[in-house]
Each structure stands twice: as C-alpha cells, then as structure tokens.
Amino acid sequence: MLQLFRDFVSLFYPEVCITCGEGLAHKEEFICTSCFYKLPKTDYHNYPNNPLYRAFYGRAEIRAAASYCYYAKGGMVQDLVHEIKYNGKKELGTSFGKWYGIELKPIHPFSELDCIIPVPLHPKKLKRRGYNQSTFFAEGLAKTLNIQVISNGLTRVRDTETQTNKSRFSRWENVKDVFTVTNKEQLMGKHVLLVDDIITTGATLEACIHVLNSVPVASVSIASVGYVTDDIS
C-alpha cells in the first residue's frame, strides 16, 4: 500500500535525478541508472597500493585506503556532495555508503572491519548545519558491511578555519591537535574504518589517524565518497 501511495504521489510530484533532471524509475534513488553508471569510480579498493594509500606514505600508518569516486571541480561528484552538505540531501550520503559498502564487503581487508568512525564536525559547525554529512555516509556503509558506527569515537575539540585554498602544510597546521579519542576502551584492538566525504590533501584524516593509533587500535583504514586527484581520465 505504501508503494501504491508513493506511485500515486509521483504522478503529481515526480522524483527526478539530481544530476540530469530525468524522472526516476521505481527503486532508483536520487540519481538515475544512467547517471549512476557514469559516476567516476576509482576502484581503489581493488588495488591495495593505490594512489590514495600511497598519499599517506610517511605521514600516517594505515592498513588500507579507498575512495568511491574521483572528485573534480565542476564535476558530477562535486554537485552530488554539495546536495548532501548544503541542500539537506542527507539520505543521498547514506545511499553513497550503501553503494560503496556493496563493493567493499568482499574485499580484504575491508571484509575484516570492526567499526566505522566518521570524521567529526566541531559542535558549532554541527549546530549550524544540523548534521554531519560523513555520519550518513558511515551509516550507509554500516548497513551493507553489517558493522557498527561509533559516531562519537572522535571529538573535534577546536574549531578551525576552512581548508579551502590552503596549502598541504597549512592544512596540517590547521588541524593538528584538533581531535581527541572519546571512547578508548571501545576502540582498543579494533580495525577501524575512518570515513570522510571528500579527501584532498588528507591532512584532516592524518590528524585523526594519529590520535586513533595512540589508543592503540589494531589498525585504521580510510574511505571517502570522493578523492581530489589529477589522475582522472
């Protein structure tokens, strides 16, 4: 009955693809099948020594690194992430997590994860925005990977300036000593997946990884919706 009601409502208020504006078919969420297959996926999870993993060489100890899509200015993924962060499309973040979770689930070492921690927002920013977009991505991943999200695993203890237009070193200076581990006992010996929406230089994740490894956790892996790189074909 619920589906019949939704079908009736869609006659007057049809849901459309965020990317192309075409009407969505039954069971399509947010983007149509055509646009879904046009997503610039990285497939990094299939390649342990991928560019994102190598970006953390000598900076932070991680077990694995993956990002669902390449992120380019003016590109499809930027538009979709903008919808999640600024236009209230929180469930789109969850959908990204579900989609990527399906791909990660059979791949070692992502098949051995114990929990997921989203990169936290400072309480002031969280209050302004109303939600943490990375938490919704984490929850989508958790649904398909069948593991828990520890949303308060990390705390951002200091508000920072925007990372936009900062150099790699300036980004690191901006976020070092910003995070603390909240639930040390809960994380000890765990394989943690640390997630964010977009990775650029990785400075924010680097700061989080250092404090997580101080617990110590068994290992930390990372994942994101998008990764900013020049390696887009």
MIMIGU-321567 format. One record per residue: x negated, y, z of N, C-alpha, C in turn. Coordinates in steps of 0.001 Angstrom, whole numbers, padded with zeros to 6 digits, always signed. Atoms other than C-alpha are relative to their C-alpha. Layout:
XYZXYZXYZ
...
***
This chain:
-000816-001208+000000+000000+000000+000000-000858+001271+000000
+000883-001167-000062-002831+002378+000822-000575+000314-001370
+000561-000221+001327-004362+001846-002612+001063+000551-000961
-001082-000516+000840-000976+002440-004285+000223+001486+000269
-000159-001414-000354-000671+005716-002375-001129+000830-000603
+001142-000726+000569-004174+006754-003438+000134+000143-001506
-000182-000056+001451-003389+005885-007058+001060+001040-000367
-001060-000985+000248-000213+007993-006847-000543+001418+000157
+000577-001326-000246-002098+010971-005358-000952+000386-001124
+000994-000297+001041-004792+010663-008028+000635+000458-001307
-000689-000487+001193-002162+011308-010702+000059+001524-000004
-000125-001450-000119-001888+014873-009407-001313+000668+000406
+001289-000532-000448-005316+015350-007777-001095-001027-000305
+000968+001034+000375-007691+013128-009726-001404+000289+000558
+001382-000126-000440-011118+012483-008262-000898-000017-001225
+000869-000099+001161-013893+013435-010637-001442-000237+000406
+001419+000223-000208-017552+012584-010976-000683+001328+000335
+000694-001216-000410-019707+015151-009151-000979+000473-001072
+001042-000330+000979-022273+015012-011942+000554+000467-001337
-000462-000315+001357-020326+015025-015226+001412+000568-000050
-001345-000549-000027-016801+016015-014158+001070-000908-000569
-000989+000942+000524-015121+012986-015729+000740-000668+001152
-000793+000667-001022-012356+011211-013824-000639-001300+000449
+000571+001232-000531-013452+008389-011561+000984-001156-000156
-000812+001198+000111-012177+004883-012185+000155-000643+001379
-000218+000728-001255-010939+002530-009477-001312-000584+000506
+001191+000486-000706-013716+001649-006980-001257+000818-000284
+001146-000898+000162-016057+004361-008300+000008+001029+001120
+000111-000956-001094-017338+006654-005543-000904+001152-000389
+000739-001249+000171-018440+010250-006132-000597+000184-001401
+000537-000114+001360-020216+009529-009429+000499-001187-000825
-000506+001053+000876-019024+007535-012410-001097-001027-000300
+000952+001076+000296-020660+004314-013541-001069+000456-000976
+000967-000486+000986-022297+006051-016496-001085+000836+000667
+000980-000847-000683-023961+008667-014270-000814-000795+001013
+000727+000839-000963-024860+006034-011675-001193-000662-000674
+001094+000680+000693-026952+004201-014259-001015+000975-000600
+000963-001017+000446-028593+007482-015245-000843+000539+001153
+000799-000451-001136-029953+008040-011720-001475-000356-000246
+001425+000256+000262-033757+008386-011990-000642-000810+001132
+000476+000864-001074-034591+005427-009755-001509-000232-000101
+001458+000191-000034-038188+004895-008664-000410-001467-000054
+000347+001419-000171-038115+001121-007994-001233-000197+000870
+001193+000098-000844-040864+001812-005461+000033-001194+000941
-000104+001110-000946-039535-000895-003151-000543-001307-000571
+000541+001200+000651-040707-003471-005693-001519+000018-000131
+001438-000165+000169-044283-002170-005631-000609+000516+001302
+000514-000404-001325-045987-002148-002189-000983+001163-000042
+001020-001056+000078-048861+000093-003304+000461+001116-000938
-000580-000999+000890-046601+002683-004927-000510+001410+000344
+000517-001357-000244-047350+006449-005171+000419+000607+001330
-000428-000542-001286-045291+007308-002090-000804-000621+001136
+000812+000666-001018-047119+004727+000016-001418+000568+000008
+001372-000515+000094-050467+005994-001269-000100+001446+000484
+000010-001395-000450-049467+009575-000390-000290+000114+001493
+000245-000022-001438-049835+008608+003288-001353-000597+000384
+001342+000495-000288-053341+007149+002961-000757+001009+000865
+000815-000862-000840-055488+008572+005750+000767+001023+000797
-000830-000994-000694-052578+010572+007151+000827-000617+001115
-000856+000663-000983-050288+008157+008966+000084-001481-000334
-000053+001450+000189-050054+004407+009459+001434-000446-000230
-001332+000505+000333-047020+002923+007705-000131-001397-000589
-000006+001362+000549-046062-000581+006673+000478-000015-001447
-000546-000041+001357-044031+000257+003568+000654+001359-000229
-000614-001286+000356-042637+003262+001713+000824-000175-001266
-000865+000086+001176-039775+003613-000727+000909+001210-000063
-000962-001070+000218-037530+006256-002205+000925-000436-001126
-000981+000492+000973-034345+005581-004135-000199+000652-001369
+000056-000726+001267-034765+008292-006792-001143+001004-000026
+000857-001167+000189-037165+010813-008202+000861+001249+000164
-000707-001259-000242-036201+014353-007251-000712+001103-000765
+000574-001082+000801-036763+017189-009713+000882+001238+000087
-000743-001243-000044-035753+020830-009565+000926+000099-001198
-000980-000108+001074-032568+021311-011564+000523-001329-000494
-000397+001325+000444-032091+017563-011895+001252-000515+000690
-001218+000622-000511-029194+015255-011119-000073-000233+001506
+000108+000336-001417-030508+014187-007715+000024+001254+000865
-000063-001255-000750-031024+017771-006575+001452+000447+000167
-001408-000393-000072-027377+018522-007395+000765-000868+000995
-000710+000908-000889-026174+015445-005521-000384+000237+001464
+000444-000264-001369-028292+016143-002432+000559+001329+000491
-000592-001289-000365-027034+019743-002469+001453-000188+000445
-001385+000278-000384-023486+018387-002327+000061-000604+001397
+000030+000632-001322-024412+016289+000707-000302+001022+001079
+000507-000899-001040-026241+019028+002607+000859+001237+000216
-000627-001313-000099-024229+022138+001841+001481+000047-000358
-001399-000005+000398-020838+021151+000430+000826-001064+000712
-000780+000894-000842-019773+018677+003077+000241-001394-000524
-000197+001348+000558-020052+015526+000944-000832-001018+000800
+000761+000880-000892-021331+013526+003915+000073-001456-000448
-000186+001391+000398-019888+010265+002610-000837-000357-001221
+000891+000260+001125-021998+010643-000535-001367-000457+000527
+001234+000452-000628-025035+010326+001731+000103-001449+000435
-000222+001392-000395-023544+007112+003120-000030-000918-001211
+000000+000816+001228-022969+005834-000418-001414-000213-000511
+001400+000165+000409-026603+006501-001312-000679-001075+000855
+000580+001000-000878-027575+004448+001723+000461-001408-000345
-000523+001317+000379-025296+001549+000723-000635-000487-001290
+000580+000388+001286-026584+001577-002843-001450-000443+000156
+001412+000345-000129-030211+001574-001788-000195-001210+000914
+000097+001153-000889-029652-000922+001008+000132-001316-000743
-000172+001214+000809-028465-003485-001543-001309-000376-000684
+001258+000268+000685-031782-003132-003378-001124-000353+000970
+001064+000240-000976-033936-003134-000227+000150-001339+000714
-000266+001143-000877-032305-006077+001548-000822-001244-000324
+000758+001229+000264-034057-008938-000300-001521+000198-000089
+001408-000305+000242-037456-007194-000460-000787+000055+001309
+000913-000055-001142-040221-007857+002056-000859+001258-000114
-000377+000260-001391-040954-006113+004439+001304+000670+000438
-001251-000655-000379-037647-004203+004308+001021-001019+000518
-000888+001055-000490-035915-007543+004942-000241-000310+001474
+000359+000294-001391-037581-007592+008389+000147+001222+000912
-000212-001192-000817-036444-004211+009702+000841-000303+001231
-000776+000155-001228-035082-003939+013244+000988+001143+000211
-000867-001149-000241-033580-000447+013263-000375+001145-000943
+000204-001173+000855-033279+002855+011411+000083+001256+000852
-000021-001294-000679-034110+006325+012723+000020+001109-001047
+000002-001155+000914-033069+009433+010757-000855+001126+000576
+000741-001178-000444-035350+012467+010904+001001+000994+000574
-001003-000848-000646-033535+014739+013370-000089+001461-000414
-000047-001450+000116-032464+018343+012939-000142+000600+001390
-000011-000703-001281-033053+020889+015667+001458+000264+000379
-001398-000220-000423-029875+021315+017769+000645+001263-000563
-000567-001232+000555-029439+024899+016489+000433-000194-001448
-000344+000248+001401-029521+023798+012859+001142-001006-000102
-001071+000987+000001-027324+020806+013623+001341+000666+000299
-001231-000712-000341-024745+023122+015184+000489+000839-001167
-000386-000838+001147-024814+025452+012153+000569-000847-001131
-000421+000826+001126-024494+022676+009597+001139-000918+000378
-001064+000880-000456-022276+020430+011672-000327-001477-000082
+000393+001403+000141-024045+017194+010739-001424-000079-000538
+001328+000274+000527-027405+015675+009882+000155-000900-001222
-000203+000761+001230-027376+014509+006261-000784-001308+000000
+000814+001218-000029-030121+011955+006949+000674-001101+000815
-000722+000990-000799-027910+010249+009538+000990-000768-000853
-000970+000682+000862-025295+009475+006892-000699-000947-000973
+000809+000896+000831-027959+008028+004584-000396-001224+000821
+000397+001092-000891-029179+005931+007540+001166-000950+000257
-001160+000843-000290-025661+004690+008295+000384-000861-001196
-000261+000800+001188-025167+003585+004703-000991-001143-000141
+001021+001049+000020-028449+001684+004784+000302-001084+001027
-000267+000946-001090-027492+000104+008103+001129-000960-000340
-001132+000848+000351-024216-001219+006684-000433-001165-000878
+000406+001070+000912-025915-003191+003931-001180-000812+000525
+001129+000726-000577-029070-004125+005867+000382-000706+001295
-000522+000625-001221-026985-005131+008904-000934+000202+001189
+000822-000370-001155-029195-003334+011435+000560+001278+000606
-000558-001150-000701-028559-000561+013914-000706+001302-000357
+000565-001342+000109-029082+003174+013561-000190+000541+001414
+000265-000650-001281-030746+004821+016553-000125+001491-000297
-000038-001393+000446-029689+008375+015812-000739+000942+000940
+000726-000833-000957-031313+009732+018961-001391-000558+000318
+001327+000569-000223-034579+007826+018581-001089+001051+000061
+000924-001127-000008-036412+011070+017873+000773+001274+000327
-000584-001307-000293-035748+014592+019109-000911+001080-000558
+000762-001157+000474-036821+017805+017399+000050+001057+001089
+000025-000855-001192-037934+019934+020340-000269+001458-000322
+000280-001393+000376-038862+023071+018409+000575+000269-001370
-000536-000404+001292-037029+024856+015626-001144+000514-000858
+001089-000397+000895-039198+025509+012584+000533+000796-001171
-000351-000716+001219-039219+027712+009534+000253-001009-001108
-000213+000864+001149-038039+026270+006252-001336-000398-000622
+001222+000507+000625-040648+024127+004499-000140+000460-001454
+000020-000419+001398-039752+025575+001100-001106+001018-000258
+001068-000893+000467-042662+027264-000708-001235+000028+000906
+001206+000094-000816-045189+026234+001950-000984-000988-000628
+001013+000926+000470-048484+024544+001065+000025-001257+000859
+000050+001243-000760-049231+020997+002247-000497+000253+001424
+000556-000266-001325-051385+022279+005139+000979+000820+000842
-000950-000835-000735-048827+024930+006094+001212-000802+000454
-001117+000858-000387-046081+022317+006110-000367-000821+001236
+000435+000783-001148-048109+020175+008507-000088+000877+001250
+000094-000917-001131-048858+023150+010762+001386+000361+000528
-001352-000400-000362-045155+023956+010751+000729-001067+000813
-000775+001071-000642-044041+020535+012025-000779-000806+001038
+000738+000776-000991-046864+019170+014181+000498+000370+001409
-000463-000176-001388-045892+018738+017843+001457+000442+000089
-001409-000390+000027-042244+019260+016882+000905-001119+000523
-000856+001142-000305-040925+015738+017580-000477-000758+001238
+000303+000897-001104-040752+013509+020634+000868-001250-000131
-000770+001241-000018-039613+009904+021068+000939+000027+001199
-001015-000099-001046-036395+009739+023064+000175-001313+000756
-000270+001308-000610-035886+006009+023694-001181-000938-000203
+001218+000788+000187-039349+004484+024050+000233-001488+000234
-000208+001412-000321-038209+001235+025678+000780-000709-001099
-000835+000592+001037-035639+000641+022943-000783-000256-001289
+000743+000086+001255-038257+001033+020202-001253-000861+000080
+001256+000732-000145-041193-000904+021610+000047-001327-000739
+000110+001241+000744-042277-003693+019286+000919-000126-001195
-000963+000050+001102-039684-002809+016630-000652+000406-001332
+000326-000487+001341-040112-002459+012887+001046+001049-000345
-000900-001136+000155-038576+000987+012409-000014+000508-001439
-000101-000698+001280-037308+002440+009143+000345+001456+000289
-000188-001441-000188-037692+006218+009300+000519+000578-001308
-000604-000467+001247-035435+007979+006790+000227+001502+000010
-000285-001417+000226-035041+011480+005382+000703+000116-001339
-000682-000144+001286-033073+012914+002485-001008+000169-001134
+000982-000279+001050-035976+014339+000446-001403+000011+000596
+001406-000045-000386-039730+013788+000715-000744+000842-001036
+000844-000809+000891-042012+016450-000740-001461-000343+000298
+001380+000341-000376-045480+016503+000837-000048-001112+001037
-000025+001020-001034-044400+014110+003586-000439+000486+001366
+000500-000540-001267-045516+016457+006382+000946-000301+001163
-000969+000254-001068-042301+016053+008385-000028-001467+000424
+000060+001419-000314-042389+012265+008147-001309-000352+000694
+001306+000247-000618-046088+012267+009007+000045+000327+001491
-000102-000397-001410-045361+014131+012254+000844-001001+000783
-000851+000981-000660-042567+011676+013099-000714-001332+000180
+000698+001288-000051-044700+008635+012315-001026-000013+001126
+001023-000061-001047-047478+009776+014645+000607-000185+001389
-000593+000144-001337-045141+010079+017622+000629-001386+000174
-000551+001347-000095-043430+006761+016815-001108-001018+000265
+001107+000935-000191-046770+004970+016598-000629+000120+001381
+000531-000163-001347-047631+006316+020046+000783-000807+001027
-000863+000692-000968-044866+004178+021645-000676-001189+000693
+000074+000168+001442-046155+001776+020237+001151-000854-000533
-000921+000878+000714-043625+000383+017803-000851-001047-000716
+000751+001017+000730-044605-002746+015881-000492+000564-001325
+000376-000606+001274-044597-000837+012596+001080+000984-000422
-000913-001012+000532-042994+002078+010770-000021-000065-001522
-000158-000146+001442-041698+002083+007206+000853+001238-000253
-000748-001218+000307-040133+005049+005421+000836-000184-001268
-000858+000014+001184-037353+005608+002904+000726+001325-000096
-000716-001259+000218-035523+008550+001370+000928-000133-001193
-000844-000084+001195-032873+009483-001142-000857+000381-001204
+000802-000492+001116-035379+011390-003289-001428+000296+000385
+001414-000296-000182-039092+011919-003717-000434+000983-001088
+000462-001020+000942-040556+015030-005320-001376-000393-000498
+001265+000424+000583-043312+013972-007698-000071+000462-001444
+000192-000353+001414-044784+014865-011049+000052-001222-000901
+000063+001238+000774-044660+011208-012118+001359-000390-000559
-001326+000308+000530-041189+011478-013657-000087-000097-001512
+000066+000197+001445-040971+010024-017129+001306+000395-000658
***
